[in-house]
Amino acid sequence: MRHFFIPVLLALICFSSYSQTGPGAMLPEGTEVPGWRPAGELKVYNSENLNNLADERADLIREYGFRQAIAMDFYNYYGKLINIQVFTMDNTFGSYGIFLQKSKGGKIFDEFGNSCFEKTDSFGFWKQFYFIYMHSDFEGDTIAEGFRLIARVIDSKIKSKGLFPDILGLSKNKKGNVTIFKGPLALSNIYYFSPSNIFFINEGIAIENSDSKEIILKYADNNEAVRRLSDAAGILGAMTKFSDFNMVGEFSFAMKDREGKTLVFKVNEDCLDITIE
C-alpha cells in the first residue's frame, strides 16, 4: 500500500486547473465533492499512449472501440487518494462491454448510470458511451463514501443514458454471467481457441455458468455464419488440442478438448452458437 504525506493545504491549493468544457468537463470541480479536492494534472490518453494508463488491459479496451480516456486524482483532508478514470468508447457496446469485464466479482446495482459495481478497492459505472472507473489503495467507509460522492457528480454531468446493446437480446434471460465482446482478446478470456481471429468476430455474447458456457457470435447474415462455421471446422479440426471431431448435422459439428469438455458448434440463423460443457 502506498502512503501519501501531503499537507492538506498543498493538496487543496496546488492542484492544476482543468477546463470544464474540455476532456475533463464531466469531472467534479474544485469544491463540488464535500471533503474531496482534485490534485495534480488532468491526464489525457489516446490509443497511442493508453498503455500508460491501462497496462496489459490496453489492447482489450481498444478492441471494444476506444476513443479517449482521462484520469485525475482526488484527495481528502487526510491525504487519502481516489484515482478517477473516464473511458470514452465508440458506442454503448464498448462502454457496457468494459463495465462487464471490470465488474466481475463485484456487487452490481443501479444507483448510478445504467449499472454500477462496487468492490473493496474500486467502484465503477457505465452511462451512454462512458465507463467510469475509480480505485484507491485505501479501504474503509471514507473511501466507499468518496466513491459514491464522486460518482453522483459525474453521473449528473452525463445527461443521456443511452441504450443497452441489442446483442443482449440473444441471452434470452438465460441464467449465468454475461459478457459481450467484439474480438478474439475478450473471447480468449471466456475460452481460448487460438491466438488468431479464426471466427472473424463482429459481435459476440457469452453466458457462463460453473459447469457450462454458451458463446453466440452474431454475423451480418446466415451466409456469413455458415462460412465462419465451415472455416472454424477446418482450423479447429486440425488442431491437436481437440479430438473426436464429428459432424453432427448439416451446419453443426462437435469435438472434445483436452479437459474432456464437449464443444458443439451450430449455425442458428445469422449466429454461430458454441456450447461448452
C-alpha positions as CSV (number, residue, x, y, z in Angstrom):
1,M,0.0,0.0,0.0
2,R,1.3,3.5,-0.9
3,H,1.3,6.2,1.8
4,F,0.8,9.9,1.0
5,F,2.3,12.5,3.1
6,I,0.8,15.6,1.6
7,P,0.0,18.6,3.6
8,V,-3.7,19.4,3.4
9,L,-3.1,23.0,2.3
10,L,-0.8,21.8,-0.5
11,A,-3.4,19.3,-1.7
12,L,-6.1,22.0,-1.8
13,I,-4.2,24.8,-3.3
14,C,-1.5,23.4,-5.6
15,F,-3.7,21.3,-7.9
16,S,-3.6,22.1,-11.6
17,S,-6.8,23.6,-13.1
18,Y,-8.6,21.8,-15.8
19,S,-11.2,23.0,-18.3
20,Q,-14.8,22.4,-17.6
21,T,-15.5,22.5,-21.3
22,G,-12.7,20.1,-22.4
23,P,-11.9,16.5,-21.8
24,G,-12.3,16.9,-18.0
25,A,-15.7,18.5,-18.2
26,M,-17.5,15.7,-16.5
27,L,-15.2,15.5,-13.5
28,P,-16.1,17.3,-10.3
29,E,-15.0,20.9,-9.9
30,G,-12.8,22.1,-7.1
31,T,-15.4,22.2,-4.3
32,E,-18.1,20.1,-5.8
33,V,-17.4,17.0,-3.8
34,P,-17.6,17.6,0.0
35,G,-14.3,16.7,1.7
36,W,-12.5,15.9,-1.6
37,R,-10.4,18.1,-3.9
38,P,-8.6,17.5,-7.2
39,A,-4.8,17.3,-7.1
40,G,-2.2,17.0,-9.8
41,E,-2.8,17.4,-13.5
42,L,-5.6,16.0,-15.6
43,K,-4.1,13.3,-17.8
44,V,-5.5,12.6,-21.3
45,Y,-4.9,9.3,-23.1
46,N,-5.5,8.3,-26.7
47,S,-5.0,5.0,-28.5
48,E,-1.2,5.6,-28.8
49,N,-0.5,6.1,-25.1
50,L,-3.3,4.1,-23.5
51,N,-0.8,1.5,-22.2
52,N,0.5,4.1,-19.8
53,L,-2.9,4.0,-18.1
54,A,-4.3,0.5,-18.7
55,D,-1.1,-1.6,-19.0
56,E,-1.9,-5.1,-20.2
57,R,-5.6,-4.2,-20.5
58,A,-5.0,-1.6,-23.2
59,D,-5.4,-3.9,-26.2
60,L,-8.6,-5.3,-24.8
61,I,-10.0,-1.8,-24.3
62,R,-9.1,-0.9,-27.8
63,E,-10.8,-4.0,-29.1
64,Y,-14.1,-2.7,-27.6
65,G,-13.8,0.6,-29.6
66,F,-11.8,3.1,-27.6
67,R,-11.8,6.8,-28.3
68,Q,-10.2,8.6,-25.4
69,A,-9.6,8.4,-21.6
70,I,-8.8,10.9,-18.9
71,A,-7.5,10.3,-15.4
72,M,-7.2,12.5,-12.3
73,D,-6.5,12.1,-8.6
74,F,-8.7,13.4,-5.8
75,Y,-7.5,13.7,-2.2
76,N,-9.4,14.2,1.1
77,Y,-8.4,16.1,4.1
78,Y,-6.4,13.2,5.5
79,G,-4.4,12.7,2.3
80,K,-6.2,9.6,1.1
81,L,-6.4,9.2,-2.6
82,I,-9.0,8.2,-5.1
83,N,-8.0,7.9,-8.8
84,I,-10.7,8.6,-11.3
85,Q,-10.6,7.2,-14.9
86,V,-13.2,8.0,-17.6
87,F,-13.1,6.0,-20.8
88,T,-15.0,7.3,-23.8
89,M,-15.9,4.5,-26.2
90,D,-17.4,4.4,-29.7
91,N,-20.8,3.3,-28.5
92,T,-22.7,1.7,-25.7
93,F,-21.4,-1.8,-26.7
94,G,-18.0,-0.6,-25.8
95,S,-18.8,1.1,-22.5
96,Y,-21.1,-1.7,-21.3
97,G,-18.6,-4.3,-22.5
98,I,-15.8,-2.8,-20.4
99,F,-18.1,-2.5,-17.5
100,L,-18.9,-6.2,-17.7
101,Q,-15.2,-7.0,-17.8
102,K,-14.3,-4.8,-14.7
103,S,-17.4,-5.7,-12.6
104,K,-16.7,-9.4,-12.4
105,G,-16.7,-10.5,-8.8
106,G,-18.2,-7.2,-7.6
107,K,-21.6,-6.2,-6.2
108,I,-23.7,-4.8,-9.1
109,F,-26.6,-2.4,-8.6
110,D,-28.4,0.5,-10.3
111,E,-27.6,3.6,-8.1
112,F,-25.6,5.4,-10.8
113,G,-25.6,5.5,-14.6
114,N,-27.1,2.4,-16.3
115,S,-25.4,0.0,-14.0
116,C,-22.6,0.3,-11.3
117,F,-20.4,-2.1,-9.3
118,E,-18.6,-1.9,-6.1
119,K,-15.5,-3.8,-4.8
120,T,-13.3,-3.3,-1.7
121,D,-10.9,-1.0,-3.5
122,S,-12.8,0.1,-6.6
123,F,-16.1,1.4,-7.9
124,G,-17.4,1.9,-11.4
125,F,-20.4,2.6,-13.6
126,W,-21.3,3.0,-17.3
127,K,-23.6,5.5,-18.9
128,Q,-24.0,6.2,-22.6
129,F,-20.6,6.0,-24.2
130,Y,-18.7,6.4,-21.0
131,F,-17.2,3.9,-18.5
132,I,-16.1,5.5,-15.2
133,Y,-13.7,3.6,-13.0
134,M,-12.4,4.7,-9.6
135,H,-9.9,2.9,-7.4
136,S,-7.9,3.5,-4.3
137,D,-5.0,1.9,-2.3
138,F,-7.0,2.8,0.8
139,E,-10.1,1.0,2.1
140,G,-12.9,1.7,4.6
141,D,-16.1,3.7,4.9
142,T,-14.4,7.0,4.0
143,I,-13.3,5.6,0.6
144,A,-16.6,3.9,0.0
145,E,-18.4,7.2,0.7
146,G,-15.9,9.1,-1.5
147,F,-16.6,6.7,-4.4
148,R,-20.3,7.5,-4.2
149,L,-20.0,11.2,-3.8
150,I,-17.8,11.4,-6.9
151,A,-20.0,9.0,-8.9
152,R,-23.0,11.1,-8.1
153,V,-21.4,14.3,-9.5
154,I,-20.1,12.6,-12.7
155,D,-23.5,10.8,-13.2
156,S,-25.3,14.2,-13.1
157,K,-23.0,15.6,-15.8
158,I,-23.7,12.8,-18.3
159,K,-27.2,13.7,-19.5
160,S,-28.1,10.7,-21.7
161,K,-28.1,7.1,-20.5
162,G,-28.0,5.5,-24.0
163,L,-29.4,2.1,-24.7
164,F,-28.2,-1.3,-23.7
165,P,-26.6,-3.1,-26.7
166,D,-29.1,-5.1,-28.9
167,I,-27.0,-8.2,-28.7
168,L,-28.2,-8.7,-25.1
169,G,-31.4,-10.0,-26.6
170,L,-29.6,-13.1,-27.6
171,S,-29.1,-14.1,-24.0
172,K,-32.9,-14.5,-23.7
173,N,-32.8,-14.1,-20.0
174,K,-30.6,-17.2,-19.6
175,K,-29.0,-17.7,-16.2
176,G,-25.3,-17.1,-15.9
177,N,-22.6,-14.4,-16.0
178,V,-23.0,-12.4,-19.3
179,T,-20.1,-11.0,-21.3
180,I,-20.2,-9.2,-24.6
181,F,-17.2,-8.8,-26.9
182,K,-16.1,-7.7,-30.3
183,G,-12.8,-9.6,-30.9
184,P,-10.5,-12.5,-30.0
185,L,-8.9,-11.0,-26.9
186,A,-12.2,-10.8,-25.0
187,L,-13.2,-14.2,-26.3
188,S,-9.9,-15.7,-25.0
189,N,-10.9,-14.6,-21.5
190,I,-14.0,-16.8,-21.9
191,Y,-12.4,-19.8,-23.8
192,Y,-9.1,-19.9,-25.6
193,F,-9.4,-21.3,-29.1
194,S,-6.4,-19.8,-30.9
195,P,-4.2,-16.6,-31.0
196,S,-5.7,-15.9,-34.4
197,N,-9.1,-14.4,-35.0
198,I,-10.4,-17.6,-36.6
199,F,-14.1,-16.6,-36.2
200,F,-13.7,-13.0,-37.6
201,I,-15.9,-11.8,-34.8
202,N,-18.2,-8.9,-35.4
203,E,-20.2,-9.1,-32.1
204,G,-20.5,-11.8,-29.6
205,I,-22.1,-12.6,-26.2
206,A,-21.3,-15.3,-23.7
207,I,-23.3,-16.8,-20.9
208,E,-21.1,-18.6,-18.3
209,N,-22.1,-20.9,-15.5
210,S,-19.9,-23.0,-13.2
211,D,-20.2,-26.1,-15.4
212,S,-21.0,-24.8,-18.9
213,K,-20.6,-21.9,-21.3
214,E,-22.6,-20.7,-24.3
215,I,-20.9,-18.4,-26.8
216,I,-23.1,-16.8,-29.5
217,L,-21.3,-15.0,-32.4
218,K,-23.5,-12.7,-34.5
219,Y,-22.8,-12.1,-38.2
220,A,-24.3,-10.0,-41.0
221,D,-26.4,-12.8,-42.3
222,N,-26.8,-16.6,-42.5
223,N,-24.4,-17.0,-45.4
224,E,-21.5,-15.5,-43.3
225,A,-22.4,-17.6,-40.3
226,V,-22.3,-20.7,-42.4
227,R,-18.9,-19.6,-43.9
228,R,-17.4,-19.0,-40.4
229,L,-18.7,-22.4,-39.2
230,S,-17.0,-24.1,-42.2
231,D,-13.7,-22.2,-41.7
232,A,-13.7,-23.0,-38.0
233,A,-14.3,-26.7,-38.6
234,G,-11.3,-26.9,-40.8
235,I,-9.0,-24.9,-38.5
236,L,-10.1,-26.4,-35.2
237,G,-10.3,-29.9,-36.6
238,A,-6.7,-29.8,-37.5
239,M,-5.5,-28.8,-34.0
240,T,-4.0,-31.4,-31.7
241,K,-5.6,-29.8,-28.7
242,F,-9.0,-31.0,-29.9
243,S,-10.1,-34.6,-30.6
244,D,-13.2,-36.7,-31.6
245,F,-14.2,-34.3,-34.3
246,N,-17.7,-35.2,-35.6
247,M,-20.1,-33.6,-38.0
248,V,-23.5,-33.8,-36.2
249,G,-25.7,-32.1,-38.8
250,E,-25.6,-30.1,-42.0
251,F,-24.5,-27.0,-40.2
252,S,-23.1,-28.4,-36.9
253,F,-20.1,-30.2,-35.6
254,A,-18.7,-31.3,-32.2
255,M,-15.3,-32.1,-30.7
256,K,-13.6,-32.6,-27.3
257,D,-10.8,-30.6,-25.7
258,R,-8.0,-31.8,-23.5
259,E,-10.1,-31.4,-20.4
260,G,-12.7,-33.7,-21.7
261,K,-15.3,-31.0,-22.3
262,T,-17.5,-31.3,-25.3
263,L,-17.8,-28.3,-27.7
264,V,-20.7,-28.1,-30.1
265,F,-20.8,-25.6,-32.9
266,K,-24.0,-24.9,-34.9
267,V,-25.5,-22.2,-37.1
268,N,-28.7,-20.6,-35.9
269,E,-29.9,-18.1,-38.5
270,D,-27.3,-15.3,-38.6
271,C,-25.4,-16.6,-35.5
272,L,-22.8,-19.3,-34.7
273,D,-23.7,-20.9,-31.4
274,I,-21.0,-22.6,-29.4
275,T,-21.8,-24.6,-26.3
276,I,-19.0,-25.9,-24.0
277,E,-19.8,-28.4,-21.2
